[in-house]
Amino acid sequence: MRTEFEPATENAALKEAIVARIQSQGPIPFRDFMEAALYHHQHGYYRSRREKMGRQGDYLTSPEVSSVFGALLARQLREMWQALGRTSRFDVVEAGAGTGLLCRDILRWARSHAPDFSGALTYTIVEVSGALVERQRDVLAEEGCDVRWTAELPDRIEGCLLSNELLDSFPVHRVCVQDGELAEVFVDWDGVRFVEEVCPPSTPEIETYFGRLGLMPGEGCRAEVNLGAPEWLRHAGHALRRGFLLTFDYGYEAGELYAPWRTDGTLLCFYRHNPSADPYARLGRQDITSHVDFTTLRQAGEEAGLQTLGLVSQGELLTNLGIAEALAPPGEGDVNLEEYYARRRAVSELVDPAALGRIRVLLQAKGVSDPHLTGLKGVRNA
């Protein structure tokens, strides 16, 4: 089976590199195409200096909406620090820090509201994109923040390792079920455009993945398999010596992600906030993402010695942490009418189940005795 796609605005050098690879070795798994489109060492989307996140970029994350997000997360981090016994050092390691706004807002809140916690807090950003590191340094330089950067997860973390919309940007295998058999989508070049071919799976790990879940996508359905995400979770679990793992991302439990009614998976592309289902358009100039499987992520963390405390929506977490306090009436304190409505819009966007509020939050821990966290208040599996 071959599916054709019309060409569109793209990074010509990136296209040439991918075409050359296909001509050299034959059709490549969609996962390899996506990896090149996003992370090619010279021309990938995340290696470029173009604006990606925020109102002027291609997509919006919670820290770009309001500093309220970082302030509330800082509250939860302080509670984690207290659960660890108010240690003299509390590591916050943020993997994939975007524009650096979340780091800025956490450190800003800690300095102004919890100086004892601020004194213990050490912040490390794990970032592989040189362009994003530059952006983060610029943002944090204005605050005089003491932050360390690294390209790899540090070892022996004691505190909290967090990520916000990181795992849904990992390259994915695209699969389908035909006549009860699992197959994989490969990408070829027909001399004019990229085309898709359905072939046997490129790795036995794909079948193993569904075997562990005890389910398969429905007949005729397409789906994504993110093998890198559980691998990252296991690595993170081993890197965490004591403390918490906090994972924010778009996703579902496996039964919903691979439900037979989900016929075309969850793969989406974003360019200037416009969604598209065509990963071959605007090559190197649009984001490509897919929802993660929280069942597999939870299992991966538990295999690495983590205890799962809860899985909640971002809306539930922020509500539990007191986001309603941001809606002080106009005229109260220093809140004027304009600021009140701006905060109201931001709060709505952060907790709306049809917007950022539907992001899921997986909270796991290691070496912590029966922690009670406000963000998980009322959660049955906490």
N, C-alpha and C positions, 0 to 999 in steps of 0.2 A: 504494500500500500504506500502511495506517495502523495503528500499534500504540498501544494505550491503556495508560495507567499510572494506578494508584490514587493519590490524593493522600495525603500524610503530613505530619507536623509540619514546619513551614517558616517562613522569614522572610517574613511577609506583605507587607512593603514591597518587598522584592526581587521577589516574585512579581508584584505590581502593576506594577512598572517593566517587567518582561519582557513581561507580557501587553499592556501599553500599546504597547510597541514593535511587537509582532506585529500588533496590531489596526491600527496606523498604517501598517506597511509590508508586511504579509503574513508568511508563514512565513520563519524565519531559519535559516541553517546551524547545525547543532549546535555548531560551533566558537564562534559568537557567543553561544549559550545558555551554554556552559561558561565563556566569558570573563566573562559577567555573573554567573554563579553564584559564581565564585571571586574576581573582581576588580572588581566594581561599586564605584564610588568611595565609596559610602556603606554599602552593605549586603552586599557580597561576603564570602565565607567568610574570605579572607585579610585583609580590612579590619577584621574584628571583633576584640574583645578576649578572646573565649573561648579556653580552652586548646586548642591544636591538636596540639602535639607532646609526646611523653613518656608516661609511664605513666598520667597523669591526662587525657591528651588523646585524640585520635582515631587517631593512628598513632605509631609509634616509629621514630626514625632512630638511626644508630650512635652519635652523640655522647651521646644520652640513655641508652644502654645502659651505657657505661663510659668513663671518662677515658682508658683504655688506647688507644682509637681515636685520639684527638687526639695522644697521646704518640707513637704509632707513625708517624702522619702527619708529625709534627714531625721525626722522624728522617729521613724521606724528603725533607722540605723542606731540612733541613741538608745532605743529600747533594747536592741540586740547587744550593744555594748554593756548595758546594765545586766542583761541575762548572762553575760560572760564574767560578771563580777567586777565591772568597772576597771578593767585591766589598764595598765599604764600605757599600753600601745594597742590601738585598734586599727587594723588594716582595712581600708576600703579599696578594692581592686575593681575598676570598671573596664570591662572588655568591650571594645568598640564604642568609643565615647562620642561619636558624632561630631558636633560643633564645639563640644566642651561645656555647653550650657548647664547640663545636669551637674557636673563636677562643680562648676562655679556656684550654683544655687545651693548645693549641699554644704559646701564650705562656708558660704556667706551666712546661711541660717545657723550653722554650728557656732560661728564666731559671735553672732549677735544674741543668740538665745540659749546656748549651752556651752559656756566657756570651758567647763571641766571636760566635757566630751571633745570639744575642739582641740584641747591640749593633748589628748590621747590619739587623735585621728591622724593617720598617715594615708595619703591618697596616691594611688598608682593607676595610670591609664595604659591599657594594653591596646596598641594600635599599629597596624601594618601599613597604613596609607600615609606616605610622607606628606601629601597635600592636606590630609585631615589633621596630622600632627601640627603643621604650621598654623592651621586655623585654630586649633585648640590652644596653642601657645599664645596666639594673639588675644583670644578671649580671656584667658586666665592671667595674662600679664597685666591687664587693666585692674585686676583684683589683688595683685601681689601674692597670688596663691603659690604655695610650696607643693608642687606636684612632680612626680617622677613618671617618665615614659619608658616603655619597654615594648618590644615586638612579640614577646612570648609571655605566657602566664608565669608569674613567679611561683616558687615553691613555698611550702610551709606558711600559708596564709592563716593568720589568726584575726578574724573579724568577719567581713562580708565580701564575697565575690559576686558582683552584679553585672547584668547585661540587659540592655534595653533595645529590643528589635534588632538583635544581632543574628540569631540563628536562622531567621527566615530569609536571610540574604545569602545563606550557604548554597552552593550549586547542588542541584537535585537531579536524580535520574527520573525520567518520565517513563511510565510504564502503562500497559494496557492489557486487558484480558480478552483473548479471542478464542472462541470454542473451548473455553475452560482453561486455556493455557496462558501463562504469564509471558509477556513479550516486552521489549524495550524500544523506545523511540531513539533512532539515530539520525544524525544530520548529514546530508550529502550536498554536493554542489553540482548543478546540472549544466554549468557553463553560463547561466544567466542569473540564477537565484539559488538560495538555499532551499532544499526540499527535505522532507522527512521520510524515513523508511522505518518499518517495524521489523525488528530482528530478534533473535534469541537474546536473553539478558547477557550483558557484558561481564557480569560477575555473579557468582553464586550467592554473594551476600544479599542480593535483592530477594531471592527466594527464602533465604534464611530469615530475613527481616519479617516477612509476612508469616513465616512458620512460627516465629516466636510470638507473634500477635494472635495466631490462631484464626486469621481471617484473610480475605482477599478482596480487592475491588470487585465490583459487579461485572457481569458479562458486558463487553462493549464499552466499559468505562476506561477513562484515562485517569491517572493519578501520579503523584510525585512521591519519591522516596529520598529522604534526606539522610544519607548515611553519615554525613559529617557531623550532624547535630548531636546524636547520642555519643559519638566518639569524643566530641568536645566536652559533653557533660561528664563523661567518665574521667577525662583528663582534669577537669575542674574539680571533681570530687576528690581526686587524689592530691591535687595541689592545696586543697583546703585542709589544714591541720586541725583547726577548731573554729567553729563559727557557723556561718550561714551562706547558702547559695540562693540568690534571688534572680529569677529569670522572667523578664517581661517579653511577651511575643504574641503575635497573631497565631492562633492555632486552635486545635480541637483534640479531644480524646480520640483514639484510633477508630472506635466504632462509628463516630460521626464523620471523621475525616475521610474514611474509606467506605462510607455508606453507599449502597447500590444506586441511590438516587443522585449522587454527586457524579454526574457522567463525564465531566470535563476537568476534574481536579480543581486546584485553587491557584494555578500559576497566573500572576498578573504583572504587568509592566506599568511604570509611571513616568510620564514626561510632562513637566509643568503642571502637575496635579491632575492630569488627564489619564485615566486608566485605559489600558489596552490589553488584549489577549495575544498580541503578536510579538513574540520575543525577537523576531528577525527584523523588525523595523527599528530605525534610529539606532543602529548598532553602536554600542559604546557611549550612547548619549541618553539612554533611558535606564531606569532601575528595573530589575527583574527580581521577583520575590514569590514565595509560596508559603502557605501555612504549615506550621510544624505539628508533629505528632506528640502530644503531651503524655500519652501513655508510654511511649518508648523513652521519652526523656526522663520521666519519673523512674522507670525501671533502670535506666542507665546510671542515674544518680545513686540509686539504692545498691546497685552492683559495686559502686565505688565507696560504699560505706556510709552513705547519707541516709538520714531519716526524712521522709516526706512529711512536712507539717501541714500543707494545704495547697490547693489549687483554686484560685478565685479569679474573678474578673477584676480588671483595673478599677472599674467603677466601684465595686464592693470594697476593695482595698483602700481607695482614697476616701470613700465615705466613712469607713471605720476609723481612719486616721484624722478625721475632722475637717474635711474640705469645706464643709458648710460654714466654717468660721471665716472663710475668705469673703463671704457675702455680707460683710458689715454694712448696715444701712447707710445711705448717703447722709453726710452731715455728722456721722459718728466718728470721732477721732479725726484723722486727716483724710478721710475718704470723701471725695467730691462725687458729683453725679456721674461725670464722665468715667472716672475710675471704677465706680460701682458697676456700671454697665459693661465695662471692659472685663472686669473680674467675673461677672455673671456669664458672659459669653464663654470665657475660658473654662470656668467650672463646668458648664454644660458640655463643652467639647471633650473635656477630660473624662467625664463619667457617663456620657451618652452611650447606651449599649449599641447604638447604630454607628458610632464613631469610635474614638479612641478608648472609650469605656469598655469595649468588647475585647480588648487585649487581655490575654490570660496571664496570670502571675503564679508561677510555681515557686514555692518556698520550701527549701530543704535545709537540714542542719546536720552538723557532726560534732560530737563531743559536748553537747549542751543538754543539760538535764531538764526535761519537761518545760521548755520555754513557753511563756504565754505572751503572744504578740498581739498588739491592738489591731493590726491590719488584718488579722485572721479571726477577729471576734465573730462568734456565731457560726464558724465553718465546721461542719460535722466531721470532716476528716482531719481537722487540725489536732 
